[in-house]
Amino acid sequence: MTTILLTIVGILLAAISALMVFWYGGDAFDRGRAESIAGTQISHVSQLAHAIRFYELQEERDDLPKNDGAVVQTLVAARYLAGDIEDASGKGAAYWYSPTSPGHRHVLIGIQDADVCRRINHRVGVEVTPKAVDLSTISGELGCMDLGGGNNVVFFRV
């Protein structure tokens, strides 16, 4: 009889432990995933910006395409990037290069969800996600801004 009681108690404890891990571990997993995506996107935008700088210095020209994806393909073809940059967010991020005016050239990656955007800004010391209409108003070198309508973009000044 004692063995049966101990077995039942053991099964109940195991079931409760499994439920606690599932219940409390879910948030930690989501936070870890968002942190991972934020770090990967920072790495991607930095890698792309440095490849653009190197291309412009080595080739002594600034004729890179500005539209979605073409800048990455040009840098891969010219061997300034080892390969295509994979989307870390799973949301079909676009990569483009935007020289809005002298001194205001940015590499952009969009579309990021708001939580990833907040985590990117937290890493670079920005506590409030900026809302921007014009990239020339951005003062930082790296960050994430809210374009409105649930669209966010990671930027890196070139």
Rosetta constraint file for C-alpha pairs under 8 A:
AtomPair CA 1 CA 5 HARMONIC 6.37 0.50
AtomPair CA 2 CA 6 HARMONIC 6.13 0.50
AtomPair CA 3 CA 7 HARMONIC 6.06 0.50
AtomPair CA 4 CA 8 HARMONIC 6.23 0.50
AtomPair CA 5 CA 9 HARMONIC 6.16 0.50
AtomPair CA 6 CA 10 HARMONIC 5.99 0.50
AtomPair CA 7 CA 11 HARMONIC 6.18 0.50
AtomPair CA 8 CA 12 HARMONIC 6.16 0.50
AtomPair CA 9 CA 13 HARMONIC 6.11 0.50
AtomPair CA 10 CA 14 HARMONIC 6.17 0.50
AtomPair CA 11 CA 15 HARMONIC 6.13 0.50
AtomPair CA 12 CA 16 HARMONIC 6.12 0.50
AtomPair CA 13 CA 17 HARMONIC 6.03 0.50
AtomPair CA 14 CA 18 HARMONIC 6.15 0.50
AtomPair CA 15 CA 19 HARMONIC 6.28 0.50
AtomPair CA 16 CA 20 HARMONIC 6.19 0.50
AtomPair CA 17 CA 21 HARMONIC 6.22 0.50
AtomPair CA 18 CA 22 HARMONIC 6.19 0.50
AtomPair CA 19 CA 23 HARMONIC 5.91 0.50
AtomPair CA 20 CA 24 HARMONIC 5.81 0.50
AtomPair CA 20 CA 25 HARMONIC 7.61 0.50
AtomPair CA 21 CA 25 HARMONIC 5.13 0.50
AtomPair CA 21 CA 26 HARMONIC 7.90 0.50
AtomPair CA 22 CA 26 HARMONIC 6.06 0.50
AtomPair CA 24 CA 28 HARMONIC 7.35 0.50
AtomPair CA 25 CA 29 HARMONIC 6.19 0.50
AtomPair CA 26 CA 30 HARMONIC 6.30 0.50
AtomPair CA 27 CA 31 HARMONIC 6.13 0.50
AtomPair CA 28 CA 32 HARMONIC 6.04 0.50
AtomPair CA 29 CA 33 HARMONIC 6.08 0.50
AtomPair CA 30 CA 34 HARMONIC 6.19 0.50
AtomPair CA 31 CA 35 HARMONIC 6.14 0.50
AtomPair CA 32 CA 36 HARMONIC 6.08 0.50
AtomPair CA 33 CA 37 HARMONIC 6.23 0.50
AtomPair CA 34 CA 38 HARMONIC 6.10 0.50
AtomPair CA 34 CA 115 HARMONIC 6.93 0.50
AtomPair CA 34 CA 116 HARMONIC 5.43 0.50
AtomPair CA 34 CA 119 HARMONIC 7.52 0.50
AtomPair CA 35 CA 39 HARMONIC 6.18 0.50
AtomPair CA 35 CA 116 HARMONIC 6.98 0.50
AtomPair CA 35 CA 119 HARMONIC 6.58 0.50
AtomPair CA 36 CA 40 HARMONIC 6.17 0.50
AtomPair CA 37 CA 41 HARMONIC 6.05 0.50
AtomPair CA 37 CA 88 HARMONIC 5.78 0.50
AtomPair CA 37 CA 89 HARMONIC 6.03 0.50
AtomPair CA 37 CA 116 HARMONIC 6.84 0.50
AtomPair CA 38 CA 42 HARMONIC 6.18 0.50
AtomPair CA 38 CA 116 HARMONIC 5.43 0.50
AtomPair CA 38 CA 117 HARMONIC 7.28 0.50
AtomPair CA 38 CA 119 HARMONIC 6.36 0.50
AtomPair CA 38 CA 120 HARMONIC 5.43 0.50
AtomPair CA 39 CA 43 HARMONIC 6.21 0.50
AtomPair CA 39 CA 120 HARMONIC 7.39 0.50
AtomPair CA 40 CA 44 HARMONIC 6.14 0.50
AtomPair CA 40 CA 88 HARMONIC 6.45 0.50
AtomPair CA 41 CA 45 HARMONIC 6.11 0.50
AtomPair CA 41 CA 88 HARMONIC 6.62 0.50
AtomPair CA 41 CA 109 HARMONIC 7.76 0.50
AtomPair CA 41 CA 154 HARMONIC 7.61 0.50
AtomPair CA 42 CA 46 HARMONIC 6.04 0.50
AtomPair CA 42 CA 120 HARMONIC 7.31 0.50
AtomPair CA 42 CA 154 HARMONIC 7.70 0.50
AtomPair CA 43 CA 47 HARMONIC 5.97 0.50
AtomPair CA 44 CA 48 HARMONIC 6.12 0.50
AtomPair CA 44 CA 85 HARMONIC 6.87 0.50
AtomPair CA 45 CA 49 HARMONIC 6.10 0.50
AtomPair CA 45 CA 107 HARMONIC 6.48 0.50
AtomPair CA 45 CA 108 HARMONIC 6.93 0.50
AtomPair CA 45 CA 109 HARMONIC 6.74 0.50
AtomPair CA 45 CA 154 HARMONIC 7.40 0.50
AtomPair CA 45 CA 155 HARMONIC 7.03 0.50
AtomPair CA 45 CA 156 HARMONIC 6.24 0.50
AtomPair CA 46 CA 50 HARMONIC 6.15 0.50
AtomPair CA 46 CA 156 HARMONIC 6.55 0.50
AtomPair CA 47 CA 51 HARMONIC 6.14 0.50
AtomPair CA 48 CA 52 HARMONIC 6.23 0.50
AtomPair CA 48 CA 72 HARMONIC 7.57 0.50
AtomPair CA 48 CA 81 HARMONIC 7.83 0.50
AtomPair CA 48 CA 107 HARMONIC 7.12 0.50
AtomPair CA 49 CA 53 HARMONIC 6.29 0.50
AtomPair CA 49 CA 106 HARMONIC 7.67 0.50
AtomPair CA 49 CA 107 HARMONIC 5.91 0.50
AtomPair CA 49 CA 156 HARMONIC 6.68 0.50
AtomPair CA 49 CA 157 HARMONIC 7.32 0.50
AtomPair CA 49 CA 158 HARMONIC 5.52 0.50
AtomPair CA 50 CA 54 HARMONIC 6.10 0.50
AtomPair CA 50 CA 158 HARMONIC 7.37 0.50
AtomPair CA 51 CA 55 HARMONIC 6.01 0.50
AtomPair CA 51 CA 75 HARMONIC 7.17 0.50
AtomPair CA 51 CA 80 HARMONIC 5.61 0.50
AtomPair CA 51 CA 81 HARMONIC 6.52 0.50
AtomPair CA 52 CA 56 HARMONIC 6.15 0.50
AtomPair CA 52 CA 75 HARMONIC 7.52 0.50
AtomPair CA 52 CA 80 HARMONIC 7.95 0.50
AtomPair CA 52 CA 158 HARMONIC 7.52 0.50
AtomPair CA 53 CA 57 HARMONIC 6.21 0.50
AtomPair CA 53 CA 158 HARMONIC 6.63 0.50
AtomPair CA 54 CA 58 HARMONIC 5.93 0.50
AtomPair CA 54 CA 80 HARMONIC 7.49 0.50
AtomPair CA 55 CA 59 HARMONIC 5.68 0.50
AtomPair CA 55 CA 60 HARMONIC 7.72 0.50
AtomPair CA 55 CA 61 HARMONIC 7.97 0.50
AtomPair CA 55 CA 75 HARMONIC 7.57 0.50
AtomPair CA 55 CA 80 HARMONIC 6.64 0.50
AtomPair CA 56 CA 60 HARMONIC 5.28 0.50
AtomPair CA 56 CA 61 HARMONIC 5.23 0.50
AtomPair CA 56 CA 62 HARMONIC 5.49 0.50
AtomPair CA 57 CA 61 HARMONIC 7.34 0.50
AtomPair CA 64 CA 71 HARMONIC 6.08 0.50
AtomPair CA 64 CA 74 HARMONIC 7.31 0.50
AtomPair CA 65 CA 70 HARMONIC 5.92 0.50
AtomPair CA 65 CA 71 HARMONIC 5.23 0.50
AtomPair CA 65 CA 74 HARMONIC 7.74 0.50
AtomPair CA 65 CA 97 HARMONIC 7.50 0.50
AtomPair CA 66 CA 70 HARMONIC 7.14 0.50
AtomPair CA 66 CA 71 HARMONIC 6.32 0.50
AtomPair CA 66 CA 96 HARMONIC 5.86 0.50
AtomPair CA 66 CA 97 HARMONIC 4.90 0.50
AtomPair CA 66 CA 98 HARMONIC 6.09 0.50
AtomPair CA 67 CA 71 HARMONIC 6.97 0.50
AtomPair CA 67 CA 96 HARMONIC 5.59 0.50
AtomPair CA 67 CA 97 HARMONIC 6.99 0.50
AtomPair CA 68 CA 94 HARMONIC 5.89 0.50
AtomPair CA 68 CA 95 HARMONIC 5.49 0.50
AtomPair CA 68 CA 96 HARMONIC 4.90 0.50
AtomPair CA 69 CA 73 HARMONIC 6.42 0.50
AtomPair CA 69 CA 94 HARMONIC 6.77 0.50
AtomPair CA 69 CA 95 HARMONIC 5.62 0.50
AtomPair CA 69 CA 96 HARMONIC 6.31 0.50
AtomPair CA 70 CA 74 HARMONIC 6.08 0.50
AtomPair CA 70 CA 96 HARMONIC 7.70 0.50
AtomPair CA 71 CA 75 HARMONIC 6.22 0.50
AtomPair CA 71 CA 95 HARMONIC 7.87 0.50
AtomPair CA 71 CA 96 HARMONIC 6.50 0.50
AtomPair CA 71 CA 97 HARMONIC 6.88 0.50
AtomPair CA 72 CA 76 HARMONIC 6.16 0.50
AtomPair CA 72 CA 81 HARMONIC 7.71 0.50
AtomPair CA 72 CA 84 HARMONIC 6.61 0.50
AtomPair CA 72 CA 85 HARMONIC 7.47 0.50
AtomPair CA 72 CA 95 HARMONIC 7.53 0.50
AtomPair CA 73 CA 77 HARMONIC 6.08 0.50
AtomPair CA 73 CA 84 HARMONIC 7.06 0.50
AtomPair CA 74 CA 78 HARMONIC 6.13 0.50
AtomPair CA 75 CA 79 HARMONIC 6.03 0.50
AtomPair CA 75 CA 80 HARMONIC 5.05 0.50
AtomPair CA 75 CA 81 HARMONIC 5.56 0.50
AtomPair CA 76 CA 80 HARMONIC 5.84 0.50
AtomPair CA 76 CA 81 HARMONIC 4.70 0.50
AtomPair CA 76 CA 82 HARMONIC 6.08 0.50
AtomPair CA 76 CA 83 HARMONIC 5.67 0.50
AtomPair CA 76 CA 84 HARMONIC 6.86 0.50
AtomPair CA 87 CA 91 HARMONIC 7.59 0.50
AtomPair CA 87 CA 92 HARMONIC 6.46 0.50
AtomPair CA 87 CA 93 HARMONIC 5.83 0.50
AtomPair CA 88 CA 93 HARMONIC 7.99 0.50
AtomPair CA 89 CA 93 HARMONIC 7.00 0.50
AtomPair CA 89 CA 112 HARMONIC 6.87 0.50
AtomPair CA 91 CA 111 HARMONIC 6.86 0.50
AtomPair CA 91 CA 112 HARMONIC 7.55 0.50
AtomPair CA 92 CA 111 HARMONIC 7.28 0.50
AtomPair CA 93 CA 109 HARMONIC 6.30 0.50
AtomPair CA 93 CA 110 HARMONIC 4.99 0.50
AtomPair CA 93 CA 111 HARMONIC 5.14 0.50
AtomPair CA 93 CA 112 HARMONIC 7.33 0.50
AtomPair CA 94 CA 108 HARMONIC 7.91 0.50
AtomPair CA 94 CA 109 HARMONIC 5.56 0.50
AtomPair CA 94 CA 110 HARMONIC 5.28 0.50
AtomPair CA 94 CA 111 HARMONIC 6.86 0.50
AtomPair CA 95 CA 107 HARMONIC 7.37 0.50
AtomPair CA 95 CA 108 HARMONIC 5.78 0.50
AtomPair CA 95 CA 109 HARMONIC 4.73 0.50
AtomPair CA 95 CA 110 HARMONIC 6.83 0.50
AtomPair CA 96 CA 107 HARMONIC 5.92 0.50
AtomPair CA 96 CA 108 HARMONIC 5.43 0.50
AtomPair CA 96 CA 109 HARMONIC 6.75 0.50
AtomPair CA 97 CA 105 HARMONIC 7.56 0.50
AtomPair CA 97 CA 106 HARMONIC 5.99 0.50
AtomPair CA 97 CA 107 HARMONIC 4.56 0.50
AtomPair CA 97 CA 108 HARMONIC 6.23 0.50
AtomPair CA 98 CA 105 HARMONIC 5.69 0.50
AtomPair CA 98 CA 106 HARMONIC 5.23 0.50
AtomPair CA 98 CA 107 HARMONIC 6.17 0.50
AtomPair CA 98 CA 108 HARMONIC 7.34 0.50
AtomPair CA 99 CA 104 HARMONIC 6.18 0.50
AtomPair CA 99 CA 105 HARMONIC 3.97 0.50
AtomPair CA 99 CA 106 HARMONIC 6.17 0.50
AtomPair CA 100 CA 104 HARMONIC 5.76 0.50
AtomPair CA 100 CA 105 HARMONIC 5.89 0.50
AtomPair CA 100 CA 106 HARMONIC 7.92 0.50
AtomPair CA 100 CA 135 HARMONIC 7.07 0.50
AtomPair CA 100 CA 136 HARMONIC 6.99 0.50
AtomPair CA 101 CA 105 HARMONIC 6.66 0.50
AtomPair CA 101 CA 136 HARMONIC 7.42 0.50
AtomPair CA 104 CA 135 HARMONIC 7.05 0.50
AtomPair CA 104 CA 136 HARMONIC 5.57 0.50
AtomPair CA 104 CA 157 HARMONIC 6.97 0.50
AtomPair CA 104 CA 158 HARMONIC 7.81 0.50
AtomPair CA 105 CA 157 HARMONIC 5.75 0.50
AtomPair CA 105 CA 158 HARMONIC 5.36 0.50
AtomPair CA 106 CA 135 HARMONIC 7.92 0.50
AtomPair CA 106 CA 155 HARMONIC 6.12 0.50
AtomPair CA 106 CA 156 HARMONIC 5.35 0.50
AtomPair CA 106 CA 157 HARMONIC 4.38 0.50
AtomPair CA 106 CA 158 HARMONIC 5.32 0.50
AtomPair CA 107 CA 155 HARMONIC 5.62 0.50
AtomPair CA 107 CA 156 HARMONIC 5.27 0.50
AtomPair CA 107 CA 157 HARMONIC 6.49 0.50
AtomPair CA 107 CA 158 HARMONIC 6.77 0.50
AtomPair CA 108 CA 153 HARMONIC 6.27 0.50
AtomPair CA 108 CA 154 HARMONIC 5.53 0.50
AtomPair CA 108 CA 155 HARMONIC 4.57 0.50
AtomPair CA 108 CA 156 HARMONIC 6.67 0.50
AtomPair CA 109 CA 153 HARMONIC 5.40 0.50
AtomPair CA 109 CA 154 HARMONIC 5.01 0.50
AtomPair CA 109 CA 155 HARMONIC 6.55 0.50
AtomPair CA 110 CA 151 HARMONIC 7.31 0.50
AtomPair CA 110 CA 152 HARMONIC 6.00 0.50
AtomPair CA 110 CA 153 HARMONIC 4.28 0.50
AtomPair CA 110 CA 154 HARMONIC 6.29 0.50
AtomPair CA 111 CA 151 HARMONIC 5.61 0.50
AtomPair CA 111 CA 152 HARMONIC 5.37 0.50
AtomPair CA 111 CA 153 HARMONIC 5.69 0.50
AtomPair CA 112 CA 116 HARMONIC 6.37 0.50
AtomPair CA 112 CA 117 HARMONIC 6.23 0.50
AtomPair CA 112 CA 151 HARMONIC 6.72 0.50
AtomPair CA 112 CA 152 HARMONIC 5.11 0.50
AtomPair CA 112 CA 153 HARMONIC 6.05 0.50
AtomPair CA 112 CA 154 HARMONIC 7.45 0.50
AtomPair CA 113 CA 117 HARMONIC 6.28 0.50
AtomPair CA 113 CA 150 HARMONIC 7.28 0.50
AtomPair CA 113 CA 151 HARMONIC 7.26 0.50
AtomPair CA 113 CA 152 HARMONIC 6.59 0.50
AtomPair CA 114 CA 118 HARMONIC 6.15 0.50
AtomPair CA 114 CA 150 HARMONIC 7.31 0.50
AtomPair CA 114 CA 152 HARMONIC 6.82 0.50
AtomPair CA 115 CA 119 HARMONIC 6.28 0.50
AtomPair CA 116 CA 120 HARMONIC 6.20 0.50
AtomPair CA 117 CA 121 HARMONIC 6.31 0.50
AtomPair CA 117 CA 129 HARMONIC 7.33 0.50
AtomPair CA 117 CA 144 HARMONIC 5.39 0.50
AtomPair CA 117 CA 145 HARMONIC 7.22 0.50
AtomPair CA 117 CA 152 HARMONIC 6.85 0.50
AtomPair CA 117 CA 153 HARMONIC 7.69 0.50
AtomPair CA 117 CA 154 HARMONIC 7.35 0.50
AtomPair CA 118 CA 122 HARMONIC 6.06 0.50
AtomPair CA 118 CA 127 HARMONIC 7.57 0.50
AtomPair CA 118 CA 128 HARMONIC 7.56 0.50
AtomPair CA 118 CA 129 HARMONIC 6.27 0.50
AtomPair CA 118 CA 144 HARMONIC 7.52 0.50
AtomPair CA 119 CA 123 HARMONIC 6.24 0.50
AtomPair CA 120 CA 124 HARMONIC 6.67 0.50
AtomPair CA 120 CA 143 HARMONIC 6.27 0.50
AtomPair CA 120 CA 144 HARMONIC 6.43 0.50
AtomPair CA 121 CA 125 HARMONIC 6.15 0.50
AtomPair CA 121 CA 126 HARMONIC 4.83 0.50
AtomPair CA 121 CA 127 HARMONIC 6.42 0.50
AtomPair CA 121 CA 128 HARMONIC 7.58 0.50
AtomPair CA 121 CA 129 HARMONIC 6.68 0.50
AtomPair CA 121 CA 143 HARMONIC 5.32 0.50
AtomPair CA 121 CA 144 HARMONIC 5.98 0.50
AtomPair CA 122 CA 126 HARMONIC 5.35 0.50
AtomPair CA 122 CA 127 HARMONIC 5.65 0.50
AtomPair CA 124 CA 142 HARMONIC 7.20 0.50
AtomPair CA 124 CA 143 HARMONIC 6.78 0.50
AtomPair CA 126 CA 143 HARMONIC 7.80 0.50
AtomPair CA 129 CA 144 HARMONIC 6.73 0.50
AtomPair CA 129 CA 145 HARMONIC 5.68 0.50
AtomPair CA 129 CA 146 HARMONIC 6.53 0.50
AtomPair CA 130 CA 144 HARMONIC 7.44 0.50
AtomPair CA 130 CA 145 HARMONIC 4.99 0.50
AtomPair CA 130 CA 146 HARMONIC 6.09 0.50
AtomPair CA 131 CA 145 HARMONIC 5.60 0.50
AtomPair CA 131 CA 146 HARMONIC 4.73 0.50
AtomPair CA 131 CA 147 HARMONIC 6.11 0.50
AtomPair CA 131 CA 148 HARMONIC 7.48 0.50
AtomPair CA 132 CA 137 HARMONIC 7.30 0.50
AtomPair CA 132 CA 138 HARMONIC 7.56 0.50
AtomPair CA 132 CA 145 HARMONIC 6.47 0.50
AtomPair CA 132 CA 146 HARMONIC 6.57 0.50
AtomPair CA 132 CA 147 HARMONIC 6.16 0.50
AtomPair CA 133 CA 147 HARMONIC 7.03 0.50
AtomPair CA 134 CA 138 HARMONIC 7.72 0.50
AtomPair CA 140 CA 157 HARMONIC 7.73 0.50
AtomPair CA 141 CA 155 HARMONIC 7.70 0.50
AtomPair CA 141 CA 156 HARMONIC 5.51 0.50
AtomPair CA 141 CA 157 HARMONIC 4.92 0.50
AtomPair CA 142 CA 154 HARMONIC 7.52 0.50
AtomPair CA 142 CA 155 HARMONIC 5.62 0.50
AtomPair CA 142 CA 156 HARMONIC 4.51 0.50
AtomPair CA 142 CA 157 HARMONIC 6.54 0.50
AtomPair CA 143 CA 154 HARMONIC 5.73 0.50
AtomPair CA 143 CA 155 HARMONIC 5.58 0.50
AtomPair CA 143 CA 156 HARMONIC 6.87 0.50
AtomPair CA 144 CA 152 HARMONIC 6.76 0.50
AtomPair CA 144 CA 153 HARMONIC 5.47 0.50
AtomPair CA 144 CA 154 HARMONIC 4.17 0.50
AtomPair CA 144 CA 155 HARMONIC 5.95 0.50
AtomPair CA 145 CA 152 HARMONIC 5.58 0.50
AtomPair CA 145 CA 153 HARMONIC 5.52 0.50
AtomPair CA 145 CA 154 HARMONIC 6.54 0.50
AtomPair CA 145 CA 155 HARMONIC 7.72 0.50
AtomPair CA 146 CA 150 HARMONIC 7.50 0.50
AtomPair CA 146 CA 151 HARMONIC 6.23 0.50
AtomPair CA 146 CA 152 HARMONIC 4.49 0.50
AtomPair CA 146 CA 153 HARMONIC 6.67 0.50
AtomPair CA 147 CA 151 HARMONIC 5.36 0.50
AtomPair CA 147 CA 152 HARMONIC 5.43 0.50
AtomPair CA 147 CA 153 HARMONIC 7.17 0.50
AtomPair CA 148 CA 152 HARMONIC 7.29 0.50
